[in-house]
Amino acid sequence: MDSPTNIVRLRQPGEIDDPLTEVLRSGARRLLAQAVELEAEAFLSAMQDLRLPDGRARLVRHGHGPERAIQTGIGPVPVARVRIRDRGATSPEERIRFSSALLPRWARRSRSLDALLPVLYLRGISTGDFQEALAALLGKNAPNLSPAVVTRLTATWADEYTRWQARDLSARRYVYVWADGVYLQARMEEQAECMLVLIGATPEGRKELVGFQVGVRESAQSWRELLVDVKRRGLSVAPTLAVGDGALGFWKALDEIFPGTRHQRCWQHKTANVLNKVPKSLQSAMKADLREISGASTRAEAEVAMDVFVEKYGVKYARATECLTKDKEALLSFYDLPAEHWDHLRTTNPIESVFATVRHRTVRTKGALSPTTAKLMVFKLVMAAAKTWRRLTGENQLPKVVAGVIFRDGTEVTASPDHRAA
């Protein structure tokens, strides 16, 4: 028990007096210390049969290493590494070493903090500003966060990306997929290349990043390469439905690689394309009419609302109505699937929301990234965001979709019994 003291610690300039944060840090320190101790005890238990000639244990506790601060999302957490001594080794090569999986020998940051760095960069903070930005989050004395951090981490991100691109997909199945091409104007060279993103929904309702590579958004060849790659790595079962923008070369590639997959055009993109063909003074009213179509409770109601739209605007704004009606079937495909999934299937929002900050990225950064570094940073951003992606509602309906159950206007079609006389 600590002895009483009358020494009062003075608050340092710029230090924030936050009791809750101090409680969290104190709790984190105790939990981390306890976990490291248990890890060391488990290691010694597994090695207890190793003995010296006189019968004593070969491996024993040998105190702790110097205390160091691990930078985490709640600030620095002090912790000391457990030392274990090998008393039977006659040379460094024979020595058995204990390495904590929780607290690697040279660790100075939690993995969650490493994931924060590309997020900060893509949101407008350049490498030269990292120290100032992270000091505001973690305290001004946060060490090991120099501008060189990004350079060192890029190699690690490249290895992660390579392993992810080579992963086996033979055990995966995706009921729905969303596709889009995302431009990073301020972070890549001025060219037509963009990030091709493919997200899938599993039969359990989880959303996962399926494909991600640099390509050309409107190019069928770029999308074909991405789809061929995921199929080559084992994704042999075609998704039931794909959601995307009408301008993508994705649709042509999809019909070649997964010809059984149905098309669903994104209403968010379609609305923007239609509104671009009319004066701004008319866009608010027309947007409400388009919402009446996409929000109709049945396909028949949607078709009637679309006919009314054409009758109302077709004479004066033929280009707008043609833009809408040419994709009529693809816009209404979602009616043949469970109503619980409609909000997810009418839009590519799963991709749009992830890249919202990237698309609004300004040019306030110092210099431009190479396409390779931009790709790696965006990949890390997506993988970090994937942990918070919302599951599909009505996940109990997904096995029915997989089994080929027929839905009409969002409701399962059940065969009525035949009451005819024999």
SEMIRO-148520 format. One line per 2 residues: number of its first residue (from 1); their letters; for each residue x, y, z of C-alpha. Coordinates in pm, 1 decimal, m for minus. Layout:
N
NUM) A) X:Y:Z; ...
# end
This chain:
422
1) MD) 0.0:0.0:0.0; 135.6:342.2:m94.0
3) SP) 254.4:551.3:198.6; 77.0:886.4:247.2
5) TN) 245.4:1190.3:101.3; 187.8:1561.6:117.7
7) IV) 347.3:1625.7:m221.1; 98.0:1784.7:m458.7
9) RL) 161.0:1744.5:m829.1; 118.3:2074.9:m1014.3
11) RQ) m60.6:2085.2:m1344.6; 175.7:2155.4:m1632.9
13) PG) 109.7:2436.4:m1882.8; m122.4:2316.7:m2159.0
15) EI) m219.0:2003.0:m1967.4; m588.7:1914.4:m1967.8
17) DD) m740.7:1817.1:m1634.6; m971.5:1532.1:m1741.0
19) PL) m1048.2:1285.2:m1459.9; m1226.8:1044.5:m1694.8
21) TE) m926.9:1017.6:m1924.6; m699.8:957.8:m1625.5
23) VL) m929.0:679.1:m1504.3; m925.0:520.0:m1849.8
25) RS) m545.6:541.2:m1870.7; m504.2:399.4:m1521.6
27) GA) m738.1:111.6:m1601.4; m566.1:47.8:m1933.7
29) RR) m227.5:37.3:m1761.9; m344.4:m218.8:m1505.4
31) LL) m512.7:m435.4:m1767.1; m212.1:m425.5:m1998.3
33) AQ) 29.8:m503.1:m1715.1; m188.7:m793.0:m1599.3
35) AV) m218.1:m930.9:m1951.6; 158.9:m919.1:m2004.7
37) EL) 215.9:m1094.6:m1669.2; m30.3:m1370.5:m1758.8
39) EA) 134.2:m1407.8:m2098.6; 472.8:m1455.1:m1929.7
41) EA) 329.4:m1709.2:m1682.2; 175.1:m1906.2:m1968.2
43) FL) 511.1:m1911.1:m2145.7; 688.2:m2039.0:m1832.8
45) SA) 422.0:m2306.0:m1778.2; 467.6:m2433.2:m2132.1
47) MQ) 845.3:m2455.0:m2072.1; 834.7:m2604.1:m1720.7
49) DL) 972.5:m2940.6:m1836.6; 1301.0:m2774.2:m1933.4
51) RL) 1538.1:m2833.4:m1641.6; 1901.4:m2781.4:m1551.4
53) PD) 2117.0:m3086.2:m1460.4; 2055.7:m3014.8:m1089.9
55) GR) 1676.0:m3018.4:m1141.1; 1615.7:m2644.7:m1122.9
57) AR) 1398.7:m2472.6:m1383.9; 1594.4:m2355.4:m1685.5
59) LV) 1370.4:m2051.1:m1748.0; 1292.6:m1810.3:m1464.1
61) RH) 1151.0:m1461.5:m1414.8; 1413.8:m1190.6:m1424.7
63) GH) 1233.0:m869.7:m1333.1; 1109.9:m614.1:m1584.9
65) GP) 1258.4:m405.2:m1859.6; 1258.6:m26.5:m1848.4
67) ER) 914.4:128.8:m1840.6; 805.9:281.3:m2169.8
69) AI) 493.6:464.2:m2286.3; 276.5:304.9:m2553.1
71) QT) 86.2:565.9:m2750.4; m282.6:469.6:m2770.8
73) GI) m610.8:632.5:m2865.3; m648.4:761.0:m2505.6
75) GP) m294.1:889.7:m2479.9; 30.6:736.2:m2349.3
77) VP) m3.8:423.2:m2132.8; 314.2:338.2:m1934.1
79) VA) 404.5:m32.0:m1921.3; 710.9:m247.5:m1849.1
81) RV) 806.8:m563.3:m2037.9; 854.3:m887.9:m1842.9
83) RI) 1203.6:m1034.5:m1860.5; 1268.2:m1410.7:m1859.5
85) RD) 1616.1:m1550.4:m1811.9; 1746.0:m1868.5:m1974.6
87) RG) 1994.2:m2015.6:m1723.2; 2088.7:m2315.0:m1935.6
89) AT) 2203.5:m2154.0:m2261.0; 2574.9:m2177.9:m2331.1
91) SP) 2562.9:m1947.5:m2637.0; 2334.7:m1675.4:m2773.4
93) EE) 2212.2:m1915.2:m3044.6; 2084.5:m2164.7:m2783.7
95) RI) 1911.7:m1904.2:m2569.4; 1532.5:m1931.9:m2545.2
97) RF) 1378.6:m1587.5:m2560.6; 1037.3:m1467.3:m2451.6
99) SS) 869.7:m1220.5:m2684.8; 535.5:m1074.8:m2584.5
101) AL) 270.6:m1078.6:m2856.1; 84.9:m802.2:m2671.5
103) LP) 391.8:m586.8:m2621.6; 654.6:m643.4:m2894.2
105) RW) 1007.6:m547.3:m2798.1; 1020.7:m222.8:m2996.1
107) AR) 649.5:m132.3:m2991.8; 577.6:233.0:m2923.4
109) RS) 225.8:270.4:m3068.7; m92.2:64.7:m3062.3
111) RS) m213.5:m66.9:m3397.0; m523.2:152.3:m3370.6
113) LD) m296.7:457.4:m3362.9; m111.7:336.2:m3670.7
115) AL) m449.7:318.4:m3845.2; m512.7:679.5:m3740.5
117) LP) m212.5:813.6:m3930.9; m340.9:753.2:m4286.0
119) VL) m682.7:884.0:m4181.6; m526.8:1210.2:m4061.4
121) YL) m319.6:1238.5:m4376.8; m611.2:1186.1:m4610.1
123) RG) m822.8:1436.0:m4414.7; m578.0:1712.7:m4488.5
125) IS) m290.7:1683.0:m4241.9; 48.5:1665.5:m4408.2
127) TG) 341.3:1472.1:m4267.5; 501.6:1791.0:m4141.4
129) DF) 190.8:1865.1:m3934.7; 160.3:1518.8:m3773.2
131) QE) 339.2:1615.3:m3454.4; 112.7:1914.4:m3393.2
133) AL) m208.4:1728.9:m3479.5; m130.9:1419.1:m3272.6
135) AA) m8.1:1627.6:m2981.9; m353.2:1785.3:m2971.7
137) LL) m503.7:1435.7:m2951.1; m251.5:1260.5:m2727.5
139) GK) m66.6:1532.9:m2540.4; 220.3:1754.9:m2645.0
141) NA) 484.7:1511.8:m2518.7; 371.6:1227.6:m2747.1
143) PN) 700.2:1076.7:m2875.7; 783.9:862.0:m3177.2
145) LS) 544.4:1047.1:m3405.4; 783.8:1235.4:m3626.5
147) PA) 711.3:1303.2:m3994.7; 931.5:1004.5:m4081.2
149) VV) 663.9:774.8:m3935.2; 466.0:770.9:m4259.5
151) TR) 772.7:681.4:m4462.3; 853.1:388.5:m4233.0
153) LT) 494.5:269.2:m4222.7; 451.7:272.9:m4600.0
155) AT) 665.9:m39.4:m4633.7; 450.2:m216.5:m4376.1
157) WA) 131.0:m109.6:m4552.1; 270.2:m239.6:m4882.3
159) DE) 328.8:m582.1:m4727.8; m23.8:m585.8:m4582.4
161) YT) m172.8:m486.6:m4917.1; 22.3:m757.9:m5101.5
163) RW) m93.9:m1026.3:m4857.9; m452.0:m902.5:m4878.0
165) QA) m447.6:m905.7:m5258.6; m328.3:m1267.5:m5256.7
167) RD) m578.3:m1399.8:m5000.1; m782.9:m1710.9:m5079.1
169) LS) m1150.3:m1640.7:m5156.7; m1266.4:m1997.6:m5218.8
171) AR) m1459.2:m2004.6:m4890.8; m1625.6:m1666.4:m4949.2
173) RY) m1971.4:m1595.8:m5089.3; m2119.2:m1253.2:m5149.9
175) VY) m2492.4:m1207.3:m5196.5; m2468.0:m842.7:m5304.1
177) VW) m2175.6:m631.0:m5424.5; m2131.5:m254.4:m5458.9
179) AD) m1887.4:m111.2:m5714.5; m1755.6:239.8:m5769.6
181) GV) m1450.8:428.6:m5887.2; m1315.0:696.5:m5654.3
183) YL) m1089.8:980.2:m5770.0; m828.4:1131.2:m5538.6
185) QA) m770.7:1457.7:m5717.4; m546.8:1624.9:m5460.1
187) RM) m350.0:1315.0:m5371.7; m265.3:1161.4:m5705.2
189) EE) m114.6:1279.5:m6026.5; m341.8:1453.4:m6271.6
191) QA) m452.0:1157.9:m6476.6; m760.4:947.8:m6539.5
193) EC) m668.2:682.6:m6284.3; m884.9:624.3:m5979.0
195) ML) m941.6:369.0:m5705.7; m1169.0:81.5:m5814.2
197) VL) m1356.7:m39.8:m5507.7; m1570.0:m353.3:m5470.8
199) IG) m1756.1:m420.1:m5143.8; m1956.7:m737.5:m5079.9
201) AT) m2228.4:m850.4:m4837.5; m2188.0:m1200.8:m4693.2
203) PE) m2481.4:m1438.0:m4625.8; m2446.8:m1335.9:m4260.0
205) GR) m2506.9:m968.8:m4344.6; m2150.8:m840.6:m4298.1
207) KE) m1994.9:m601.2:m4547.6; m1637.7:m668.5:m4657.5
209) LV) m1387.6:m512.6:m4892.1; m1363.6:m759.7:m5182.3
211) GF) m1153.1:m582.9:m5443.3; m939.9:m268.8:m5447.7
213) QV) m693.1:m152.6:m5709.9; m591.3:142.8:m5924.7
215) GV) m761.1:156.8:m6261.9; m977.3:369.5:m6490.6
217) RE) m1333.4:418.6:m6371.0; m1505.9:398.0:m6710.7
219) SA) m1273.6:128.1:m6840.9; m1427.6:m216.4:m6878.7
221) QS) m1075.2:m358.1:m6902.1; m976.1:m226.0:m6557.2
223) WR) m1290.0:m370.1:m6397.1; m1240.5:m694.4:m6589.3
225) EL) m892.2:m731.6:m6440.9; m1028.6:m679.9:m6089.4
227) LV) m1315.1:m929.2:m6134.1; m1093.1:m1187.3:m6303.8
229) DV) m849.5:m1161.8:m6013.7; m1111.3:m1222.5:m5742.1
231) KR) m1256.9:m1511.4:m5942.5; m910.2:m1662.1:m5994.4
233) RG) m856.6:m1659.7:m5617.9; m1167.2:m1868.7:m5559.0
235) LS) m1476.1:m1646.7:m5578.7; m1661.0:m1880.9:m5813.5
237) VA) m2023.7:m1818.1:m5706.9; m2171.5:m1512.4:m5876.5
239) PT) m2332.5:m1246.1:m5654.8; m2710.0:m1220.9:m5681.1
241) LA) m2709.7:m843.9:m5741.9; m2452.8:m573.8:m5812.9
243) VG) m2506.8:m204.0:m5735.3; m2319.9:69.3:m5918.7
245) DG) m2320.6:388.1:m6124.9; m2444.7:366.0:m6481.9
247) AL) m2129.0:523.3:m6627.1; m1902.8:242.8:m6512.5
249) GF) m1734.9:m0.5:m6750.0; m1804.7:m233.3:m6460.0
251) WK) m2132.4:m358.9:m6610.7; m1975.9:m488.8:m6930.8
253) AL) m1701.8:m664.7:m6733.1; m1956.9:m805.7:m6487.9
255) DE) m2163.8:m962.5:m6768.2; m1851.4:m1132.6:m6899.4
257) IF) m1715.6:m1263.8:m6567.3; m2037.6:m1317.0:m6366.3
259) PG) m2315.5:m1324.0:m6629.4; m2580.9:m1439.9:m6381.0
261) TR) m2556.0:m1131.7:m6160.2; m2843.7:m883.4:m6186.6
263) HQ) m2787.3:m508.2:m6224.4; m2910.9:m238.3:m5985.7
265) RC) m2830.0:120.4:m6077.2; m2755.4:358.1:m5792.8
267) WQ) m3043.2:603.1:m5743.4; m2810.4:859.9:m5589.9
269) HK) m2598.4:874.3:m5905.9; m2900.8:855.5:m6135.6
271) TA) m3070.8:1145.7:m5956.2; m2758.8:1360.8:m5993.2
273) NV) m2729.4:1273.4:m6363.7; m3094.6:1361.5:m6433.2
275) LN) m3078.4:1689.5:m6240.1; m2767.1:1795.1:m6431.1
277) KV) m2982.0:1813.2:m6745.0; m3228.8:2074.0:m6615.8
279) PK) m3198.3:2431.8:m6483.7; m3112.4:2474.5:m6116.6
281) SL) m3443.6:2646.3:m6052.3; m3622.7:2321.7:m6137.4
283) QS) m3393.3:2076.6:m5960.4; m3556.5:2088.5:m5616.6
285) AM) m3903.1:1998.1:m5746.9; m3766.8:1734.6:m5985.0
287) KA) m3562.8:1575.3:m5706.8; m3882.4:1533.5:m5501.2
289) DL) m4051.5:1364.7:m5798.6; m3758.7:1126.9:m5843.0
291) RE) m3778.5:1044.0:m5474.3; m4143.9:949.0:m5526.4
293) IS) m4030.5:689.6:m5781.9; m3744.7:534.5:m5583.7
295) GA) m3946.4:535.3:m5261.4; m4259.4:370.9:m5403.3
297) ST) m4377.8:68.1:m5205.8; m4430.8:m153.1:m5514.8
299) RA) m4287.6:m183.3:m5862.8; m4625.4:m95.2:m6014.8
301) EA) m4640.5:228.7:m5815.4; m4284.5:312.2:m5920.3
303) EV) m4366.9:253.1:m6287.0; m4674.5:475.9:m6262.1
305) AM) m4468.2:748.8:m6091.2; m4207.7:719.9:m6367.7
307) DV) m4475.5:755.8:m6636.1; m4606.8:1067.0:m6458.7
309) FV) m4252.5:1204.4:m6446.4; m4209.6:1154.9:m6822.0
311) EK) m4546.5:1314.7:m6892.9; m4462.9:1612.0:m6670.9
313) YG) m4110.3:1684.0:m6798.6; m4072.0:1492.7:m7125.4
315) VK) m4174.0:1763.3:m7368.3; m3941.7:2036.4:m7242.5
317) YA) m3667.6:1828.0:m7083.1; m3645.7:1519.0:m7301.7
319) RA) m3278.5:1457.5:m7219.5; m3359.6:1431.3:m6848.2
321) TE) m3646.8:1187.6:m6896.3; m3445.7:974.6:m7140.9
323) CL) m3160.8:957.1:m6887.6; m3407.7:813.6:m6637.6
325) TK) m3609.8:575.1:m6852.3; m3321.0:413.3:m7039.9
327) DK) m3219.2:233.3:m6718.9; m3572.4:162.4:m6599.5
329) EA) m3529.6:m212.1:m6540.7; m3192.5:m176.3:m6365.5
331) LL) m3329.8:100.6:m6143.9; m3618.9:m117.9:m6025.0
333) SF) m3437.8:m448.9:m5973.0; m3443.0:m408.4:m5595.0
335) YD) m3820.6:m476.3:m5590.0; m3742.3:m844.7:m5656.8
337) LP) m3546.8:m871.4:m5330.5; m3643.5:m850.0:m4960.1
339) AE) m3786.0:m512.1:m4857.7; m3550.1:m510.5:m4556.4
341) HW) m3258.6:m476.1:m4801.3; m3396.7:m196.2:m5019.2
343) DH) m3224.1:89.2:m4836.4; m2890.1:m86.7:m4889.6
345) LR) m2950.0:m176.1:m5255.1; m3075.3:155.2:m5394.9
347) TT) m2740.2:328.3:m5353.7; m2363.8:282.0:m5351.2
349) NP) m2356.3:463.9:m5015.8; m2142.2:189.4:m4852.4
351) IE) m1860.6:317.8:m5075.1; m1962.9:683.4:m5090.6
353) SV) m1965.0:726.2:m4712.4; m1617.0:577.5:m4673.7
355) FA) m1465.4:815.9:m4927.5; m1663.6:1127.4:m4841.6
357) TV) m1365.4:1293.2:m4675.5; m1133.8:1188.1:m4956.8
359) RH) m1356.9:1337.4:m5223.4; m1376.2:1665.7:m5038.8
361) RT) m1000.4:1668.7:m4995.4; m853.6:2013.6:m5058.9
363) VR) m515.4:2099.9:m5203.3; m380.7:2244.2:m4879.4
365) TK) m128.2:1961.8:m4846.3; 238.4:2015.8:m4912.8
367) GA) 320.5:1833.6:m5231.8; 152.0:1536.8:m5397.2
369) LS) 169.5:1170.2:m5315.7; 273.4:913.6:m5568.3
371) PT) m13.4:691.1:m5689.6; 140.5:396.6:m5502.4
373) TA) 154.3:574.6:m5166.8; m195.8:716.1:m5217.1
375) KL) m324.3:367.2:m5290.5; m168.9:226.5:m4973.9
377) MV) m305.1:506.0:m4756.8; m655.6:469.9:m4898.3
379) FK) m634.5:93.9:m4846.9; m549.8:146.4:m4479.5
381) LV) m834.7:395.8:m4450.0; m1085.7:150.1:m4597.2
383) MA) m967.2:m138.4:m4379.0; m998.8:80.1:m4069.4
385) AA) m1344.9:197.7:m4175.1; m1457.9:m159.2:m4250.8
387) KT) m1468.8:m234.8:m3879.0; m1757.8:9.2:m3839.2
389) WR) m1959.2:m76.0:m4151.2; m2327.6:m126.4:m4077.0
391) RL) m2458.1:m478.8:m4123.4; m2747.0:m540.5:m4356.6
393) TG) m3085.5:m518.6:m4189.8; m3303.9:m824.1:m4236.6
395) EN) m3007.7:m1059.2:m4237.8; m3247.6:m1347.9:m4176.8
397) QL) m3369.0:m1299.6:m4535.9; m3023.9:m1348.2:m4690.0
399) PK) m3027.3:m1732.0:m4677.5; m3354.3:m1717.7:m4874.2
401) VV) m3192.3:m1500.2:m5139.9; m2902.3:m1745.3:m5158.5
403) AG) m3146.8:m2035.1:m5192.1; m3321.4:m1864.2:m5484.4
405) VI) m3651.5:m1784.1:m5310.4; m3865.0:m1552.4:m5525.3
407) FR) m3959.8:m1210.2:m5389.4; m4215.7:m972.9:m5537.3
409) DG) m4231.3:m614.0:m5418.6; m4006.6:m709.2:m5127.8
411) TE) m4225.4:m993.5:m5002.5; m4152.9:m1364.1:m5031.6
413) VT) m4376.0:m1537.9:m5287.2; m4525.5:m1854.9:m5141.0
415) AS) m4685.3:m2116.3:m5361.9; m5058.5:m2136.4:m5298.7
417) PD) m5197.5:m2489.7:m5253.6; m5383.7:m2643.5:m5544.7
419) HR) m5742.2:m2705.6:m5433.2; m5862.6:m2843.5:m5762.7
421) AA) m6048.5:m3170.1:m5747.3; m5856.8:m3480.0:m5841.4
# end
